[in-house]
Amino acid sequence: MSALMDIDELRTRGANDGRGPAGGRPATLTLGSDWAELPVATELAALLPRVPVAGVRLAEPADFSVLPSQVIVRIIALIRECSSIGTRGTWSLILGDEQLALVSRLDHLPAPDSITVLEKGTPSVGEWRSSSNFGLLYFRKGPKFLSVVDQRPESSREIIVDDPVLMDVFLQCLDGCAWAEVTRNSRYAAAARDLVSNGLAMRVGDHCVTLPVHMRSWPLGVALLGGPWLPPGRNRTVRSSSRAAPVISPGPTRSTSPSSWPMRLPGRRRDRTTPPSCPLTNRTPPGLPSGRATRSACPALS
């Protein structure tokens, strides 16, 4: 079993270029002994690539039935960031009976070791969709746009976000923030409501958090084996490598939102026989050359 490390030690090692005690296995970062001291997700994203860890562990079950909303959104952001970085996250979840609907909104994130629903017991973690499916909801950054891929069966669409206000709200909510902070005027309030209604952000009480995982690079299992990468001990379901680079083929546009919705929601079919292309819509995103560029010719996505 690896040694344990708290957030203060992680910060110290990060300031020392990741240097730690000589020899031994990487330690497991343990968070949640004091929920008020949880780091923000962007800080974790900056530290973990510099400091090797065996994983990230929440010391206490995340009891969403009693924790304040600002802690809940920060926990969601941290678990999402572990998936983004490729660090194994170990956590347990407790929900109130009235919170069961949260499972379908969060199960694109790494599965908890256990889920307890008050008054109902412990359901199977196998019902958590990311246990057998990789890349259900993620985004990548381009120059002046965000590319979001939503492969959850109830939505299943590719989205280009290039409206500046929507992008600002989306990125502000990565760490989890107060609802009043991102709804400071009518334009920002409309953008925040649209992100929530389209399943790209979630409001918890007086706070909100961005839901898609930032896919900085394709995990090894997807890039080399053509299947999902899952932490050790989880069931694997091998898929066709074509899922890693979805392509939009010509076809009728399927409307999925009001005409005022400033995102690009083409809802086009995927053509699995066409070579991969970088843009996720039938138009070229801003900042990229026109024409059908291959994935390797699109280094701007990160």
C-alpha positions in Angstrom: 0.0 0.0 0.0 1.4 3.4 -0.9 2.0 6.2 1.6 -0.5 9.0 2.0 0.1 12.6 1.1 -2.0 15.6 2.0 -2.6 18.8 -0.1 0.0 20.8 1.8 2.7 18.2 1.0 1.6 18.2 -2.7 1.9 21.9 -2.8 5.4 21.8 -1.3 6.6 19.2 -3.7 5.1 21.1 -6.6 7.1 24.2 -5.6 10.2 22.0 -5.5 9.7 20.7 -9.1 8.0 17.5 -7.9 11.0 16.3 -5.8 10.1 14.1 -2.9 11.8 11.5 -0.6 14.2 9.3 -2.6 13.0 5.8 -3.3 9.6 4.2 -2.5 6.3 4.2 -4.4 4.4 7.4 -5.2 2.1 8.4 -2.4 -1.7 8.6 -2.6 -3.1 12.1 -2.3 -5.8 12.1 0.4 -8.4 14.9 0.4 -11.6 15.4 2.3 -10.4 15.1 5.9 -11.6 18.7 6.2 -14.0 19.6 3.4 -13.3 23.3 3.8 -9.7 22.8 2.7 -10.4 21.1 -0.6 -8.2 22.5 -3.4 -9.8 23.9 -6.5 -9.8 21.7 -9.6 -7.5 23.9 -11.6 -4.9 23.9 -8.9 -5.0 20.1 -8.8 -4.6 20.1 -12.6 -1.5 22.2 -12.4 0.1 20.2 -9.5 -0.5 16.5 -10.4 1.4 16.5 -13.8 4.5 17.7 -11.8 4.2 15.5 -8.8 3.7 11.7 -9.3 1.0 10.3 -7.2 -0.5 6.8 -7.0 -4.0 8.2 -7.0 -6.4 10.7 -5.4 -8.5 9.5 -2.5 -11.4 11.1 -0.7 -10.9 10.2 3.0 -14.6 10.5 3.8 -17.7 9.5 1.8 -19.1 12.5 -0.1 -22.5 12.8 1.5 -24.4 15.0 -0.9 -27.5 14.9 1.4 -25.8 17.0 4.0 -22.8 18.8 2.5 -23.2 22.5 1.5 -23.5 23.2 -2.2 -20.1 24.9 -2.5 -18.4 21.7 -1.2 -20.5 19.5 -3.5 -19.6 21.4 -6.7 -15.9 21.4 -5.6 -16.0 17.6 -5.1 -17.6 17.1 -8.6 -14.9 19.3 -10.1 -12.1 17.4 -8.4 -13.4 14.0 -9.5 -13.8 15.4 -13.0 -10.3 16.7 -13.0 -8.9 13.3 -11.9 -10.5 11.8 -15.1 -9.0 14.7 -17.2 -5.5 14.1 -15.9 -5.7 10.3 -16.0 -5.2 9.9 -12.2 -7.2 7.2 -10.5 -9.8 8.7 -8.1 -11.1 6.7 -5.1 -14.3 8.0 -3.6 -17.6 6.9 -2.1 -21.0 8.7 -2.6 -24.0 9.1 -0.3 -27.2 10.4 -1.8 -30.6 11.3 -0.3 -33.6 9.5 -1.9 -34.6 12.7 -3.7 -31.1 13.0 -5.2 -31.2 9.8 -7.3 -31.5 11.8 -10.5 -28.0 13.1 -9.9 -26.5 9.7 -10.9 -27.4 10.1 -14.6 -25.9 13.5 -14.6 -22.6 12.5 -13.0 -22.0 8.9 -14.2 -19.7 10.1 -17.0 -17.2 10.7 -14.2 -15.0 8.0 -12.6 -17.3 5.6 -10.7 -17.3 5.7 -6.9 -16.3 2.6 -5.0 -19.8 2.6 -3.4 -23.0 4.5 -3.7 -25.4 4.6 -0.7 -28.9 5.9 -1.1 -30.4 6.8 2.3 -33.3 4.5 3.2 -32.6 2.3 0.2 -29.2 0.7 0.8 -26.2 0.4 -1.6 -27.0 0.0 -5.3 -24.5 -1.6 -7.7 -21.6 0.6 -9.0 -22.1 -1.3 -12.3 -25.0 1.0 -13.0 -22.5 3.9 -13.2 -22.1 4.2 -17.0 -18.4 5.2 -17.0 -17.6 1.8 -15.5 -18.0 0.3 -19.0 -17.9 3.3 -21.3 -15.1 5.8 -21.9 -15.5 9.4 -23.1 -19.2 9.9 -22.4 -18.9 13.6 -22.0 -15.8 15.6 -22.7 -14.5 18.8 -24.3 -11.3 20.1 -25.9 -10.1 23.7 -26.4 -9.5 25.3 -29.7 -8.6 28.9 -30.6 -11.7 30.9 -29.6 -14.0 27.9 -29.4 -14.7 24.7 -27.3 -15.4 21.4 -28.9 -17.8 19.3 -26.7 -18.6 15.7 -27.4 -21.6 14.2 -25.6 -22.0 10.5 -26.2 -24.6 9.8 -23.5 -27.5 7.9 -25.1 -30.1 10.5 -24.0 -28.3 13.3 -25.9 -25.6 12.0 -28.2 -24.4 15.1 -30.0 -21.3 17.2 -30.9 -21.3 20.8 -30.0 -19.1 23.8 -30.9 -19.2 26.6 -28.3 -17.9 29.8 -29.8 -20.1 32.4 -28.2 -17.7 34.4 -25.9 -20.2 34.7 -23.0 -21.0 31.0 -23.1 -17.3 30.1 -23.1 -16.6 32.5 -20.2 -19.4 30.9 -18.1 -18.3 27.4 -19.0 -14.7 28.0 -18.0 -15.6 30.0 -14.9 -17.6 27.0 -13.6 -14.7 24.5 -14.0 -13.7 24.9 -10.4 -17.3 25.2 -9.2 -18.5 28.7 -8.3 -21.4 30.7 -6.9 -24.5 31.0 -9.2 -24.7 34.7 -8.5 -21.1 35.1 -9.8 -21.8 33.7 -13.2 -25.3 35.3 -13.6 -24.1 38.9 -12.9 -26.0 40.3 -15.9 -28.8 39.2 -18.2 -26.4 37.8 -20.9 -24.5 35.8 -18.4 -27.6 34.6 -16.7 -29.1 33.4 -20.0 -25.8 31.6 -20.9 -25.7 29.9 -17.5 -29.3 28.7 -17.8 -28.6 27.4 -21.3 -25.5 25.4 -20.1 -27.5 23.9 -17.3 -30.6 23.0 -19.5 -28.3 21.4 -22.1 -26.5 19.2 -19.5 -23.1 20.9 -19.8 -23.3 22.4 -16.3 -25.1 21.5 -13.1 -26.6 23.8 -10.6 -26.5 22.7 -6.9 -28.3 25.1 -4.7 -26.6 28.5 -5.0 -23.6 27.1 -6.8 -22.8 25.5 -10.2 -20.1 23.4 -11.9 -19.1 22.5 -15.4 -19.7 18.8 -16.2 -17.7 17.7 -19.3 -14.2 16.3 -18.7 -11.3 18.3 -20.3 -9.8 15.7 -22.6 -6.2 17.0 -22.8 -5.0 13.9 -24.6 -6.3 10.5 -25.5 -5.5 7.9 -22.7 -3.2 5.1 -23.7 -5.9 2.4 -23.9 -7.8 4.5 -26.4 -4.9 5.7 -28.5 -3.1 2.3 -28.8 -5.7 -0.4 -28.1 -8.8 1.1 -29.6 -10.8 0.6 -26.4 -11.6 2.5 -23.2 -9.1 3.2 -20.5 -10.3 2.3 -17.1 -8.5 2.2 -13.7 -7.2 -1.2 -12.6 -9.9 -3.5 -11.3 -12.7 -2.1 -13.4 -14.4 -4.0 -16.2 -13.3 -3.2 -19.7 -15.4 -3.2 -22.8 -13.2 -2.9 -26.0 -14.6 -0.6 -28.6 -13.8 0.3 -32.2 -11.1 2.9 -32.4 -13.3 5.0 -34.6 -15.0 6.3 -31.4 -11.9 8.2 -30.6 -12.3 10.5 -33.7 -16.0 10.9 -34.6 -16.7 12.4 -38.0 -19.7 14.3 -39.1 -21.1 13.4 -42.5 -23.6 15.5 -44.5 -27.2 15.0 -43.5 -30.3 16.9 -42.4 -29.9 19.1 -39.3 -31.8 17.9 -36.3 -32.9 20.8 -34.1 -32.1 20.1 -30.4 -32.6 23.6 -28.9 -34.3 26.9 -29.4 -33.2 29.1 -32.2 -31.8 31.6 -29.7 -29.3 28.9 -28.4 -25.9 30.3 -29.5 -24.1 27.0 -29.6 -23.7 25.0 -32.8 -25.8 21.9 -32.4 -25.8 20.2 -35.8 -26.9 16.8 -34.6 -25.5 15.1 -37.7 -24.9 11.4 -38.2 -21.5 10.0 -37.9 -19.9 8.3 -40.9 -17.6 5.6 -39.6 -16.1 4.9 -43.1 -14.8 8.4 -43.6 -11.3 9.3 -42.5 -11.2 11.3 -39.2 -11.5 15.0 -39.4 -10.8 17.7 -36.9 -13.9 19.9 -36.9 -16.9 18.4 -35.1 -19.5 20.3 -37.1 -20.1 20.8 -40.8 -18.3 24.2 -40.7 -14.7 25.1 -39.9 -14.3 26.4 -36.3 -12.8 29.8 -35.9 -9.0 30.0 -36.0 -8.6 26.9 -38.2 -8.0 26.8 -41.9 -10.9 26.0 -44.1 -11.5 22.6 -45.7 -11.4 19.1 -44.3 -8.4 19.0 -42.1 -7.3 15.7 -40.6 -7.0 15.2 -36.9 -3.2 15.4 -37.1 -3.4 18.8 -38.8 -5.4 20.3 -35.9 -2.8 20.9 -33.2 -4.9 23.8 -31.9 -7.2 21.5 -30.0 -6.0 20.9 -26.4 
